[in-house]
């Protein structure tokens, strides 16, 4: 039902709110709920269970009543979305993303006054990472999303979402004005998405709110272009 309830694909705009089925409890204030005998001891639920009302909010509806459910007591209900978001936030604070594989053309040395072509690629093997548990398991995938190229010659850095490419079609280029041995830097910002597995069912992927970044040096040798007379 959740997968088809939203106005965005995969229920991407769905917000579910679980509220104790008491008159004074409202989906507008879900964090301040007070249990009542009607919900905790009502005839519709088994002993030890509590009646809840499930509300749905999407881009088209607000707090639409979907169903009434009999679940464990308030202490037994797991806020899966909150648990997963907190796990992902902790993971992104500690994770160290890999270095990018950087290629520069010409491969045998950059020539002054001619554009050099840069390309950044993630490692070939970058598997998703699983963490969390035992009730909620998250699987996170990080993806290179934004790049900042500091050229090392004092010129303005380039910020782009383009990883660059080889000559002649690559869009990340820089022209050095004189021969030198320089250290440029690439700062890659990684975004993340994750899935959530609960009771054997997997949901998502969802976009993580946090990002991580890593800066790496790039040694550049800029040579002087030399002209040669060629006879025919």
MARKOL-456270 format. One record per residue: residue number from 0; x, y, z of N, C-alpha, C in turn. Coordinates in Angstrom, 1 decimal. Layout:
BEGIN
nr | nx | ny | nz | cax | cay | caz | cx | cy | cz
NUM | X | Y | Z | X | Y | Z | X | Y | Z
...
***
This chain:
BEGIN
nr | nx | ny | nz | cax | cay | caz | cx | cy | cz
0 | 0.8 | -1.2 | 0.0 | 0.0 | 0.0 | 0.0 | 0.9 | 1.3 | 0.0
1 | 2.0 | 1.2 | 0.8 | 2.8 | 2.4 | 0.9 | 3.5 | 2.7 | -0.5
2 | 3.9 | 1.7 | -1.2 | 4.5 | 1.9 | -2.5 | 3.7 | 2.6 | -3.5
3 | 2.4 | 2.5 | -3.4 | 1.5 | 3.1 | -4.3 | 0.6 | 4.2 | -3.8
4 | 0.9 | 4.7 | -2.6 | 0.1 | 5.7 | -2.0 | 0.5 | 7.2 | -2.3
5 | 1.7 | 7.4 | -2.7 | 2.2 | 8.7 | -2.9 | 1.9 | 9.2 | -4.3
6 | 2.1 | 10.6 | -4.4 | 2.0 | 11.2 | -5.7 | 3.3 | 11.2 | -6.5
7 | 4.4 | 10.8 | -5.8 | 5.7 | 10.7 | -6.4 | 6.0 | 9.2 | -6.5
8 | 6.8 | 8.8 | -7.5 | 7.1 | 7.3 | -7.6 | 7.7 | 6.7 | -6.4
9 | 7.2 | 5.5 | -6.1 | 7.7 | 4.8 | -4.9 | 7.3 | 5.4 | -3.6
10 | 6.3 | 6.3 | -3.6 | 5.8 | 6.9 | -2.4 | 6.9 | 7.9 | -1.8
11 | 7.6 | 8.5 | -2.8 | 8.7 | 9.4 | -2.4 | 8.3 | 10.6 | -1.6
12 | 7.1 | 11.0 | -1.7 | 6.6 | 12.1 | -0.9 | 5.8 | 11.7 | 0.3
13 | 5.8 | 10.4 | 0.7 | 4.9 | 9.9 | 1.8 | 5.5 | 10.2 | 3.1
14 | 4.7 | 10.7 | 4.0 | 5.0 | 10.9 | 5.4 | 4.0 | 10.2 | 6.2
15 | 4.4 | 9.1 | 7.0 | 3.4 | 8.3 | 7.8 | 3.5 | 8.7 | 9.2
16 | 2.4 | 8.9 | 9.9 | 2.3 | 9.3 | 11.3 | 1.4 | 8.3 | 12.0
17 | 2.0 | 7.7 | 13.1 | 1.3 | 6.7 | 13.9 | 0.9 | 7.4 | 15.2
18 | -0.4 | 7.4 | 15.5 | -0.9 | 8.1 | 16.7 | -1.8 | 7.1 | 17.5
19 | -1.6 | 7.1 | 18.8 | -2.5 | 6.3 | 19.7 | -3.9 | 6.7 | 19.4
20 | -4.8 | 5.7 | 19.3 | -6.2 | 5.9 | 19.0 | -7.0 | 6.5 | 20.2
21 | -6.6 | 7.7 | 20.6 | -7.3 | 8.3 | 21.7 | -7.8 | 9.7 | 21.2
22 | -8.9 | 10.2 | 21.8 | -9.5 | 11.4 | 21.3 | -8.5 | 12.6 | 21.3
23 | -7.7 | 12.7 | 22.4 | -6.9 | 13.8 | 22.6 | -5.6 | 13.7 | 21.8
24 | -5.2 | 12.6 | 21.2 | -4.0 | 12.4 | 20.4 | -4.2 | 12.8 | 19.0
25 | -3.3 | 13.6 | 18.4 | -3.5 | 14.1 | 17.1 | -2.3 | 14.0 | 16.2
26 | -2.4 | 13.7 | 14.9 | -1.3 | 13.6 | 14.0 | -0.5 | 15.0 | 13.9
27 | -1.2 | 16.1 | 14.3 | -0.5 | 17.4 | 14.3 | 0.5 | 17.5 | 15.4
28 | 0.4 | 16.7 | 16.4 | 1.4 | 16.7 | 17.5 | 1.7 | 15.3 | 17.9
29 | 2.4 | 14.6 | 17.0 | 2.6 | 13.1 | 17.3 | 3.6 | 12.8 | 18.4
30 | 4.4 | 13.8 | 18.8 | 5.4 | 13.6 | 19.9 | 4.9 | 13.7 | 21.3
31 | 3.6 | 14.2 | 21.4 | 3.0 | 14.4 | 22.7 | 1.7 | 13.6 | 22.7
32 | 1.9 | 12.3 | 23.0 | 0.7 | 11.4 | 23.0 | 0.4 | 10.9 | 24.4
33 | -0.8 | 10.7 | 24.7 | -1.3 | 10.2 | 26.0 | -2.2 | 9.0 | 25.8
34 | -1.8 | 7.9 | 26.4 | -2.6 | 6.7 | 26.2 | -3.9 | 6.8 | 27.0
35 | -4.9 | 6.0 | 26.6 | -6.2 | 6.0 | 27.2 | -6.7 | 4.6 | 27.3
36 | -7.7 | 4.3 | 28.1 | -8.2 | 3.0 | 28.3 | -8.8 | 2.4 | 27.0
37 | -9.4 | 3.3 | 26.2 | -10.0 | 2.9 | 25.0 | -9.0 | 2.3 | 24.0
38 | -7.8 | 2.8 | 24.0 | -6.8 | 2.4 | 23.1 | -6.0 | 1.2 | 23.7
39 | -5.8 | 1.2 | 25.0 | -4.9 | 0.2 | 25.6 | -5.7 | -1.1 | 26.0
40 | -7.0 | -0.9 | 26.2 | -7.8 | -2.1 | 26.6 | -9.1 | -2.2 | 25.7
41 | -9.1 | -1.7 | 24.6 | -10.2 | -1.8 | 23.7 | -10.5 | -3.2 | 23.2
42 | -11.7 | -3.5 | 22.9 | -12.1 | -4.9 | 22.4 | -11.5 | -5.2 | 21.1
43 | -11.1 | -4.3 | 20.3 | -10.6 | -4.6 | 18.9 | -9.2 | -5.2 | 18.9
44 | -8.5 | -5.0 | 20.0 | -7.1 | -5.5 | 20.1 | -6.9 | -6.6 | 21.1
45 | -5.9 | -7.5 | 20.9 | -5.6 | -8.5 | 21.8 | -5.0 | -7.9 | 23.1
46 | -5.0 | -8.7 | 24.2 | -4.4 | -8.2 | 25.5 | -2.9 | -7.9 | 25.2
47 | -2.5 | -6.7 | 25.8 | -1.1 | -6.3 | 25.6 | -0.9 | -5.4 | 24.4
48 | -1.9 | -5.3 | 23.6 | -1.8 | -4.5 | 22.4 | -2.4 | -3.1 | 22.6
49 | -2.1 | -2.2 | 21.8 | -2.6 | -0.8 | 21.8 | -3.1 | -0.5 | 20.4
50 | -4.3 | 0.2 | 20.4 | -4.8 | 0.6 | 19.1 | -4.2 | 1.9 | 18.6
51 | -3.8 | 2.0 | 17.4 | -3.2 | 3.2 | 16.8 | -3.9 | 3.6 | 15.5
52 | -3.9 | 4.9 | 15.2 | -4.4 | 5.3 | 13.9 | -3.2 | 5.7 | 13.1
53 | -3.3 | 5.3 | 11.8 | -2.2 | 5.6 | 10.9 | -2.6 | 6.6 | 9.9
54 | -1.9 | 7.7 | 9.8 | -2.2 | 8.9 | 8.9 | -1.1 | 9.0 | 7.8
55 | -1.5 | 9.5 | 6.7 | -0.6 | 9.7 | 5.6 | -0.7 | 11.1 | 5.1
56 | 0.5 | 11.7 | 4.9 | 0.6 | 13.0 | 4.2 | 1.5 | 12.9 | 3.0
57 | 1.0 | 13.4 | 1.9 | 1.7 | 13.5 | 0.6 | 1.6 | 14.9 | 0.1
58 | 2.1 | 15.1 | -1.2 | 2.0 | 16.4 | -1.8 | 0.5 | 16.7 | -2.1
59 | -0.4 | 15.7 | -2.0 | -1.8 | 16.0 | -2.4 | -2.7 | 16.0 | -1.2
60 | -2.3 | 15.3 | -0.1 | -3.2 | 15.2 | 1.1 | -2.4 | 15.4 | 2.3
61 | -3.1 | 15.8 | 3.4 | -2.5 | 16.1 | 4.7 | -3.2 | 15.3 | 5.7
62 | -2.5 | 14.4 | 6.5 | -3.0 | 13.7 | 7.6 | -4.3 | 12.9 | 7.2
63 | -4.2 | 12.2 | 6.2 | -5.4 | 11.4 | 5.8 | -5.3 | 10.1 | 6.5
64 | -6.5 | 9.7 | 7.2 | -6.6 | 8.5 | 8.0 | -6.6 | 7.3 | 7.0
65 | -5.6 | 6.4 | 7.2 | -5.4 | 5.3 | 6.4 | -6.0 | 4.0 | 7.0
66 | -5.7 | 3.8 | 8.3 | -6.2 | 2.5 | 8.9 | -6.0 | 2.7 | 10.4
67 | -6.7 | 1.7 | 11.1 | -6.5 | 1.6 | 12.6 | -5.8 | 0.3 | 12.8
68 | -4.7 | 0.3 | 13.6 | -3.9 | -0.9 | 13.7 | -3.7 | -1.3 | 15.2
69 | -3.6 | -2.6 | 15.5 | -3.3 | -3.1 | 16.8 | -1.9 | -3.5 | 16.8
70 | -1.1 | -2.8 | 17.7 | 0.3 | -3.1 | 17.8 | 0.7 | -3.2 | 19.2
71 | 2.0 | -3.5 | 19.5 | 2.5 | -3.5 | 20.8 | 2.3 | -2.2 | 21.5
72 | 2.7 | -2.1 | 22.8 | 2.6 | -0.9 | 23.5 | 3.5 | 0.2 | 22.9
73 | 3.3 | 1.4 | 23.4 | 4.2 | 2.5 | 22.9 | 5.7 | 2.2 | 22.9
74 | 6.1 | 1.5 | 23.9 | 7.6 | 1.2 | 24.0 | 8.0 | 0.2 | 23.0
75 | 7.1 | -0.5 | 22.3 | 7.4 | -1.6 | 21.4 | 7.4 | -1.1 | 19.9
76 | 6.9 | 0.1 | 19.7 | 6.9 | 0.7 | 18.3 | 8.2 | 1.3 | 18.0
77 | 8.8 | 0.8 | 16.8 | 10.1 | 1.3 | 16.4 | 9.9 | 2.4 | 15.3
78 | 10.4 | 3.6 | 15.6 | 10.3 | 4.6 | 14.6 | 11.4 | 4.4 | 13.6
79 | 11.1 | 3.5 | 12.6 | 12.1 | 3.1 | 11.6 | 12.8 | 4.2 | 10.9
80 | 12.0 | 5.2 | 10.4 | 12.6 | 6.3 | 9.7 | 13.6 | 7.1 | 10.6
81 | 13.2 | 7.3 | 11.9 | 14.1 | 8.1 | 12.8 | 15.4 | 7.3 | 13.1
82 | 15.2 | 6.0 | 13.3 | 16.4 | 5.1 | 13.6 | 17.3 | 5.1 | 12.4
83 | 16.8 | 4.9 | 11.2 | 17.6 | 4.8 | 10.0 | 18.3 | 6.2 | 9.7
84 | 17.6 | 7.3 | 9.9 | 18.2 | 8.6 | 9.6 | 19.4 | 8.8 | 10.6
85 | 19.2 | 8.5 | 11.8 | 20.2 | 8.7 | 12.8 | 21.4 | 7.8 | 12.6
86 | 21.2 | 6.5 | 12.2 | 22.3 | 5.6 | 11.8 | 23.1 | 6.2 | 10.6
87 | 22.4 | 6.6 | 9.6 | 23.0 | 7.2 | 8.4 | 23.8 | 8.4 | 8.8
88 | 23.3 | 9.3 | 9.6 | 24.0 | 10.5 | 10.0 | 25.3 | 10.2 | 10.7
89 | 25.2 | 9.2 | 11.6 | 26.5 | 8.8 | 12.3 | 27.5 | 8.2 | 11.4
90 | 27.0 | 7.4 | 10.4 | 27.9 | 6.8 | 9.4 | 28.6 | 7.9 | 8.6
91 | 27.9 | 8.9 | 8.1 | 28.5 | 9.9 | 7.3 | 29.5 | 10.8 | 8.1
92 | 29.3 | 10.9 | 9.4 | 30.3 | 11.6 | 10.1 | 31.6 | 10.9 | 10.3
93 | 31.6 | 9.6 | 10.2 | 32.8 | 8.8 | 10.4 | 33.5 | 8.3 | 9.1
94 | 32.7 | 8.2 | 8.1 | 33.2 | 7.5 | 6.9 | 34.3 | 8.4 | 6.2
95 | 35.3 | 7.7 | 5.7 | 36.3 | 8.3 | 4.9 | 36.2 | 7.9 | 3.4
96 | 35.7 | 8.7 | 2.5 | 35.5 | 8.2 | 1.1 | 36.8 | 7.9 | 0.5
97 | 36.8 | 7.1 | -0.6 | 38.1 | 6.8 | -1.3 | 38.6 | 7.9 | -2.1
98 | 39.9 | 7.8 | -2.5 | 40.4 | 8.8 | -3.4 | 39.9 | 8.5 | -4.8
99 | 39.8 | 9.6 | -5.6 | 39.4 | 9.4 | -6.9 | 40.6 | 9.1 | -7.8
100 | 40.4 | 8.4 | -8.9 | 41.5 | 8.2 | -9.9 | 41.5 | 9.3 | -10.8
101 | 42.5 | 10.1 | -10.8 | 42.6 | 11.3 | -11.6 | 43.6 | 11.1 | -12.8
102 | 43.1 | 11.4 | -14.0 | 44.0 | 11.4 | -15.2 | 44.1 | 12.8 | -15.8
103 | 45.3 | 13.1 | -16.3 | 45.5 | 14.4 | -16.9 | 46.1 | 14.1 | -18.3
104 | 45.5 | 14.8 | -19.3 | 46.1 | 14.8 | -20.7 | 46.6 | 16.2 | -21.1
105 | 47.8 | 16.2 | -21.7 | 48.6 | 15.1 | -22.2 | 49.2 | 14.3 | -21.1
106 | 49.3 | 13.0 | -21.3 | 49.7 | 12.1 | -20.2 | 51.2 | 12.2 | -19.8
107 | 52.0 | 12.7 | -20.8 | 53.4 | 12.8 | -20.5 | 53.9 | 14.2 | -20.0
108 | 53.0 | 15.0 | -19.7 | 53.3 | 16.3 | -19.2 | 52.5 | 17.4 | -19.8
109 | 51.9 | 18.3 | -19.0 | 51.1 | 19.4 | -19.4 | 52.0 | 20.4 | -20.1
110 | 51.5 | 21.0 | -21.2 | 52.2 | 22.0 | -21.9 | 51.7 | 23.4 | -21.6
111 | 52.6 | 24.4 | -21.3 | 52.2 | 25.7 | -21.0 | 51.5 | 26.3 | -22.2
112 | 50.5 | 27.1 | -21.9 | 49.7 | 27.9 | -22.9 | 48.8 | 27.0 | -23.7
113 | 48.7 | 25.7 | -23.4 | 47.7 | 24.8 | -24.1 | 46.8 | 24.2 | -23.0
114 | 45.6 | 23.9 | -23.3 | 44.7 | 23.4 | -22.3 | 45.0 | 21.9 | -21.9
115 | 45.0 | 21.7 | -20.6 | 45.1 | 20.3 | -20.1 | 43.7 | 19.8 | -19.8
116 | 43.5 | 18.5 | -20.0 | 42.2 | 17.9 | -19.8 | 42.3 | 17.0 | -18.5
117 | 41.3 | 17.2 | -17.6 | 41.3 | 16.5 | -16.3 | 40.1 | 15.6 | -16.3
118 | 40.2 | 14.4 | -15.6 | 39.1 | 13.5 | -15.4 | 39.3 | 12.9 | -14.1
119 | 38.2 | 12.8 | -13.3 | 38.2 | 12.1 | -12.0 | 37.2 | 10.9 | -12.1
120 | 37.6 | 9.8 | -11.6 | 36.7 | 8.6 | -11.6 | 36.8 | 7.9 | -10.3
121 | 35.7 | 7.4 | -9.7 | 35.8 | 6.6 | -8.5 | 36.4 | 5.3 | -8.7
122 | 36.9 | 4.6 | -7.6 | 37.4 | 3.3 | -7.8 | 36.4 | 2.3 | -8.5
123 | 37.0 | 1.4 | -9.2 | 36.1 | 0.4 | -10.0 | 35.2 | -0.3 | -9.0
124 | 35.7 | -0.7 | -7.8 | 34.9 | -1.5 | -6.9 | 34.6 | -0.6 | -5.7
125 | 33.3 | -0.2 | -5.6 | 32.9 | 0.7 | -4.5 | 31.5 | 0.1 | -4.0
126 | 31.6 | -1.0 | -3.3 | 30.3 | -1.7 | -2.9 | 29.6 | -0.9 | -1.9
127 | 28.3 | -1.1 | -1.8 | 27.5 | -0.5 | -0.7 | 27.9 | -1.1 | 0.6
128 | 27.7 | -0.3 | 1.7 | 28.1 | -0.7 | 3.0 | 26.9 | -0.9 | 3.9
129 | 26.8 | -2.0 | 4.6 | 25.7 | -2.4 | 5.5 | 26.1 | -2.1 | 6.9
130 | 25.1 | -1.6 | 7.7 | 25.4 | -1.3 | 9.1 | 24.0 | -1.2 | 9.8
131 | 24.0 | -0.9 | 11.1 | 22.8 | -0.9 | 11.9 | 22.5 | -2.3 | 12.4
132 | 21.2 | -2.4 | 12.8 | 20.7 | -3.7 | 13.3 | 20.6 | -3.7 | 14.8
133 | 20.0 | -4.8 | 15.4 | 19.4 | -5.9 | 14.7 | 18.0 | -5.7 | 14.1
134 | 17.3 | -4.7 | 14.7 | 15.9 | -4.5 | 14.2 | 15.9 | -3.7 | 12.9
135 | 16.8 | -2.8 | 12.7 | 16.8 | -2.0 | 11.5 | 18.2 | -2.1 | 10.9
136 | 18.2 | -2.5 | 9.6 | 19.5 | -2.6 | 8.9 | 19.5 | -1.6 | 7.7
137 | 20.5 | -0.8 | 7.6 | 20.7 | 0.1 | 6.6 | 21.8 | -0.3 | 5.6
138 | 21.6 | -0.1 | 4.4 | 22.6 | -0.3 | 3.3 | 22.8 | 1.0 | 2.6
139 | 24.0 | 1.6 | 2.7 | 24.3 | 2.9 | 2.1 | 25.2 | 2.8 | 0.9
140 | 25.0 | 3.7 | 0.0 | 25.8 | 3.8 | -1.2 | 26.2 | 5.2 | -1.4
141 | 27.5 | 5.5 | -1.5 | 28.0 | 6.9 | -1.7 | 28.4 | 7.0 | -3.1
142 | 28.1 | 8.3 | -3.6 | 28.3 | 8.6 | -5.0 | 29.0 | 9.9 | -5.2
143 | 30.0 | 10.0 | -6.0 | 30.7 | 11.3 | -6.2 | 29.7 | 12.2 | -6.9
144 | 29.5 | 13.4 | -6.3 | 28.5 | 14.3 | -6.9 | 29.0 | 15.7 | -7.3
145 | 30.0 | 16.3 | -6.5 | 30.5 | 17.6 | -6.8 | 32.0 | 17.6 | -6.7
146 | 32.6 | 18.5 | -7.5 | 34.1 | 18.5 | -7.6 | 34.5 | 20.0 | -7.5
147 | 35.6 | 20.2 | -6.8 | 36.3 | 21.5 | -6.8 | 37.8 | 21.2 | -7.2
148 | 38.2 | 21.9 | -8.3 | 39.5 | 21.7 | -8.8 | 40.3 | 23.0 | -8.4
149 | 41.3 | 22.9 | -7.5 | 42.2 | 24.0 | -7.2 | 43.5 | 23.7 | -8.0
150 | 43.8 | 24.6 | -9.0 | 44.8 | 24.3 | -10.0 | 46.2 | 24.4 | -9.5
151 | 46.5 | 25.1 | -8.4 | 47.8 | 25.2 | -7.8 | 48.6 | 26.3 | -8.4
152 | 48.1 | 27.1 | -9.3 | 48.8 | 28.3 | -9.8 | 48.3 | 29.6 | -9.4
153 | 47.4 | 29.6 | -8.4 | 46.8 | 30.9 | -7.9 | 45.6 | 31.4 | -8.7
154 | 45.2 | 30.6 | -9.7 | 44.0 | 31.1 | -10.4 | 42.7 | 30.6 | -9.7
155 | 41.6 | 31.1 | -10.2 | 40.3 | 30.8 | -9.6 | 40.0 | 29.3 | -9.7
156 | 39.6 | 28.6 | -8.6 | 39.3 | 27.2 | -8.7 | 38.0 | 27.0 | -9.5
157 | 37.8 | 25.8 | -9.9 | 36.6 | 25.4 | -10.7 | 35.7 | 24.5 | -9.8
158 | 34.5 | 24.9 | -9.7 | 33.5 | 24.0 | -9.0 | 32.5 | 23.5 | -10.0
159 | 32.3 | 22.2 | -10.1 | 31.5 | 21.6 | -11.1 | 30.9 | 20.3 | -10.7
160 | 29.8 | 19.9 | -11.3 | 29.3 | 18.5 | -11.1 | 29.8 | 17.5 | -12.2
161 | 30.6 | 18.1 | -13.1 | 31.1 | 17.3 | -14.2 | 32.5 | 16.6 | -13.8
162 | 32.6 | 15.3 | -13.9 | 33.9 | 14.7 | -13.5 | 35.0 | 14.9 | -14.5
163 | 34.7 | 15.5 | -15.6 | 35.7 | 15.7 | -16.7 | 35.8 | 14.5 | -17.6
164 | 36.6 | 14.6 | -18.6 | 36.8 | 13.6 | -19.6 | 38.0 | 13.8 | -20.4
165 | 38.3 | 12.8 | -21.3 | 39.6 | 12.9 | -22.1 | 39.4 | 13.9 | -23.3
166 | 40.6 | 14.2 | -23.8 | 40.6 | 15.1 | -25.0 | 39.9 | 14.3 | -26.2
167 | 39.1 | 15.0 | -27.0 | 38.9 | 16.4 | -27.1 | 37.6 | 16.9 | -26.5
168 | 36.8 | 15.9 | -25.9 | 35.4 | 16.2 | -25.5 | 35.3 | 16.6 | -24.0
169 | 36.3 | 16.4 | -23.2 | 36.2 | 16.7 | -21.8 | 35.9 | 18.1 | -21.5
170 | 35.1 | 18.4 | -20.5 | 34.7 | 19.7 | -20.2 | 35.5 | 20.4 | -19.0
171 | 36.3 | 19.6 | -18.4 | 37.2 | 20.1 | -17.3 | 38.6 | 20.3 | -17.8
172 | 38.9 | 21.6 | -18.1 | 40.2 | 21.9 | -18.7 | 40.8 | 23.1 | -17.9
173 | 42.1 | 23.2 | -18.0 | 42.8 | 24.3 | -17.4 | 44.1 | 24.6 | -18.2
174 | 44.4 | 25.9 | -18.4 | 45.6 | 26.3 | -19.2 | 46.5 | 26.9 | -18.2
175 | 47.7 | 26.3 | -18.1 | 48.8 | 26.9 | -17.3 | 49.6 | 27.9 | -18.2
176 | 50.0 | 29.0 | -17.6 | 50.7 | 30.0 | -18.4 | 52.2 | 29.9 | -18.5
177 | 52.8 | 29.1 | -17.6 | 54.2 | 29.0 | -17.6 | 54.6 | 27.6 | -17.1
178 | 55.8 | 27.2 | -17.4 | 56.3 | 25.9 | -17.0 | 56.6 | 25.9 | -15.5
179 | 56.3 | 24.8 | -14.8 | 56.4 | 24.8 | -13.3 | 56.1 | 23.4 | -12.9
180 | 56.5 | 23.1 | -11.6 | 56.1 | 21.9 | -10.9 | 55.1 | 22.3 | -9.8
181 | 53.9 | 21.9 | -10.0 | 52.8 | 22.4 | -9.1 | 52.1 | 21.2 | -8.4
182 | 51.4 | 21.6 | -7.3 | 50.5 | 20.6 | -6.7 | 49.1 | 21.2 | -6.7
183 | 48.3 | 20.6 | -7.5 | 46.9 | 20.9 | -7.6 | 46.1 | 20.1 | -6.6
184 | 44.9 | 20.4 | -6.3 | 44.0 | 19.7 | -5.4 | 42.6 | 19.5 | -5.9
185 | 42.1 | 18.3 | -5.7 | 40.8 | 17.9 | -6.1 | 40.0 | 17.6 | -4.8
186 | 38.9 | 18.4 | -4.6 | 38.0 | 18.1 | -3.4 | 36.7 | 17.5 | -4.0
187 | 36.4 | 16.3 | -3.6 | 35.2 | 15.6 | -4.1 | 34.2 | 15.5 | -3.0
188 | 33.0 | 16.0 | -3.3 | 31.9 | 15.9 | -2.3 | 31.0 | 14.7 | -2.8
189 | 30.8 | 13.8 | -1.8 | 30.0 | 12.6 | -2.1 | 28.6 | 12.7 | -1.5
190 | 27.6 | 12.3 | -2.2 | 26.3 | 12.2 | -1.7 | 26.0 | 10.8 | -1.4
191 | 24.9 | 10.5 | -0.8 | 24.6 | 9.1 | -0.3 | 23.1 | 8.8 | -0.4
192 | 22.8 | 7.6 | -0.7 | 21.5 | 7.1 | -0.7 | 21.5 | 5.8 | 0.1
193 | 20.4 | 5.4 | 0.7 | 20.3 | 4.2 | 1.5 | 19.0 | 3.5 | 1.4
194 | 19.0 | 2.2 | 1.7 | 17.8 | 1.4 | 1.9 | 17.7 | 1.0 | 3.3
195 | 16.5 | 0.6 | 3.7 | 16.2 | 0.2 | 5.1 | 15.6 | -1.2 | 5.0
196 | 16.1 | -2.2 | 5.8 | 15.6 | -3.5 | 5.8 | 15.0 | -3.7 | 7.2
197 | 13.7 | -4.1 | 7.3 | 13.1 | -4.3 | 8.6 | 12.2 | -5.6 | 8.4
198 | 12.4 | -6.6 | 9.3 | 11.6 | -7.8 | 9.3 | 11.7 | -8.5 | 7.9
199 | 12.9 | -8.4 | 7.3 | 13.1 | -9.1 | 6.0 | 12.6 | -8.4 | 4.8
200 | 12.0 | -7.2 | 5.0 | 11.6 | -6.4 | 3.8 | 12.5 | -5.1 | 3.7
201 | 12.8 | -4.8 | 2.4 | 13.7 | -3.7 | 2.1 | 12.9 | -2.6 | 1.5
202 | 13.2 | -1.3 | 2.0 | 12.5 | -0.2 | 1.5 | 13.5 | 0.9 | 1.0
203 | 13.1 | 1.7 | 0.1 | 14.0 | 2.7 | -0.4 | 14.4 | 2.4 | -1.9
204 | 15.4 | 3.1 | -2.4 | 16.4 | 3.9 | -1.7 | 15.8 | 5.3 | -1.3
205 | 16.5 | 5.9 | -0.3 | 16.2 | 7.2 | 0.1 | 17.5 | 8.1 | 0.1
206 | 17.3 | 9.4 | -0.2 | 18.5 | 10.3 | -0.2 | 18.9 | 10.6 | 1.2
207 | 20.1 | 10.5 | 1.5 | 20.6 | 11.0 | 2.8 | 20.8 | 12.5 | 2.8
208 | 20.6 | 13.1 | 4.0 | 20.7 | 14.5 | 4.1 | 22.1 | 15.0 | 4.2
209 | 23.0 | 14.2 | 4.7 | 24.4 | 14.5 | 4.9 | 25.3 | 14.2 | 3.7
210 | 26.4 | 14.9 | 3.6 | 27.4 | 14.6 | 2.6 | 28.8 | 14.5 | 3.2
211 | 29.7 | 13.9 | 2.5 | 31.1 | 13.8 | 3.0 | 32.0 | 14.2 | 1.8
212 | 33.2 | 14.7 | 2.2 | 34.1 | 15.1 | 1.1 | 35.5 | 14.7 | 1.5
213 | 36.4 | 14.7 | 0.4 | 37.8 | 14.3 | 0.6 | 38.6 | 15.1 | -0.4
214 | 39.7 | 15.7 | 0.1 | 40.6 | 16.4 | -0.7 | 41.9 | 15.6 | -1.0
215 | 42.4 | 15.6 | -2.2 | 43.6 | 14.9 | -2.6 | 44.5 | 15.7 | -3.4
216 | 45.8 | 15.5 | -3.3 | 46.7 | 16.3 | -4.1 | 46.9 | 15.7 | -5.5
217 | 47.3 | 16.6 | -6.4 | 47.6 | 16.1 | -7.8 | 48.9 | 16.8 | -8.2
218 | 49.9 | 16.1 | -8.5 | 51.2 | 16.7 | -8.9 | 51.2 | 16.9 | -10.4
219 | 51.4 | 18.2 | -10.7 | 51.4 | 18.6 | -12.1 | 52.8 | 19.1 | -12.6
220 | 53.3 | 18.6 | -13.7 | 54.5 | 19.1 | -14.3 | 54.1 | 19.8 | -15.6
221 | 54.3 | 21.1 | -15.6 | 54.0 | 21.9 | -16.7 | 55.3 | 22.2 | -17.5
222 | 55.4 | 21.8 | -18.7 | 56.6 | 22.0 | -19.5 | 56.3 | 23.1 | -20.5
223 | 57.4 | 23.7 | -21.0 | 57.3 | 24.7 | -22.0 | 57.1 | 24.1 | -23.4
224 | 56.1 | 24.6 | -24.1 | 55.9 | 24.1 | -25.5 | 57.0 | 24.6 | -26.4
225 | 57.6 | 23.7 | -27.1 | 58.7 | 24.0 | -28.1 | 58.3 | 23.8 | -29.5
226 | 58.6 | 24.7 | -30.4 | 58.3 | 24.5 | -31.8 | 59.5 | 23.9 | -32.5
227 | 59.2 | 23.1 | -33.5 | 60.2 | 22.5 | -34.3 | 59.9 | 22.7 | -35.8
228 | 60.9 | 22.9 | -36.6 | 60.8 | 23.0 | -38.0 | 60.7 | 21.6 | -38.6
229 | 59.8 | 21.4 | -39.4 | 59.6 | 20.0 | -40.0 | 59.7 | 20.2 | -41.5
230 | 60.6 | 19.4 | -42.1 | 60.8 | 19.5 | -43.6 | 59.9 | 18.4 | -44.2
231 | 59.5 | 18.7 | -45.5 | 58.7 | 17.8 | -46.2 | 59.5 | 17.1 | -47.3
***
